[in-house]
Amino acid sequence: MIVVMKPGATKQQLDHIVERIEQLGLRSQVIVGTDRTVVAALGEKRDGAKQALETGDGVEKVVPILAPYKMASTEVKPEPTCVEVRGLRVGAGRLGIIAGPCSVESREQILAIADIVKEAGAAGLRGGAFKPRTSPYSFQGLKEKGLELLALARERTGLAIVTEVMAPEHVPMVAKYADVLQVGARNMQNYPLLEAAGESGLAVLLKRGPSATMDEFLLAAEYILKTGNYRVMLCERGIRTFEDHTRFTLPLASVPYLHQTTHLPVVVDPSHGTGKASLVAPMAVAAIASGADGLIVEIHPDPEKALSDGFQALTPGAFRKMMSECKKVAAALGRY
């Protein structure tokens, strides 16, 4: 349930409500909004808890949280959340673009791409150091060496580093180098990983699983949020359907739907969502038009020679053109 404090409620009154929630065997989360402060009381339903909290000084009302995802719901926080990392701002009217190669391949490659990403106006650099591949014989990434190269690119350009973490035990190492931990689609329901990513304190980009429902997606985000880490971005990267003209089916209706149900920012991945470089830019523009708060796209200086997913990577020229088109749509919609 949510304890809505009166405008002007004192810190002493707020602290008392938090203490009372803990005494009832529930867990409290204080959320400071634009107009007022609310306290989410999380846990198993307790008889009489609502009545006990309603009588507290400074309390305006106590209402149940109807959605199964408590902390992600707009019932708890009606104002949209903006996740800020270095120069990357995603959500609440701010449009954040993240771009880079599927895999970090070499020093020369990642530095050249970082320069292109920066020059085109994006604020985040993506790049896989650990690569989950369907075949165990495919390129698995440079691992910590790749992370070191990403950190070098950040030092050179100031871009926020977004990279995937694949296991809970990898979180401390990846967190030393990254600004945003990406949880890939395969790991959307890897709950120990979600909790470890949340506890790192870094921003988290959570990708939707290829067969996950919206409720499953938001409940996965809840595992991160319940650690007290609210810097979560949801990423729609396409679902698996009967269609075979694209790698996945990119359902852009999920963007406005998520904005109706959660305060978390929504990022769209048109690279994985289509799997075809020729479709990435049109779907990126469409994603912004649908209300996406950010994009994450793959680019490579020579896609034919990419060690992974070159078929969906934009060339530098195509990326610059995409950025120009996206900026026009964003400006028309009052986004920046």
Secondary structure by P-SEA (a helix, b strand, c coil): cbbbbcccccaaaaaaaaaaaaaacbbbbbbbcccbbbbbbccccccaaaaaaaacccccccccccccccccccccccbbbbbbcccccccccbbbbbbbccccccaaaaaaaaaaaaaacccbbbbbccccccccccccccaaaaaaaaaaaaaacccbbbbbbccccaaaaaaacccbbbbccccccaaaaaaaaaaccccccccccccccaaaaaaaaaaaaaacccbbbbbbccccccccccccccccaaaaaaaacccbbbbbbcccccccccaaaaaaaaaaaaccccccbbbbcccccccccccccccaaaaaaaaaaaaaaaaaaccc
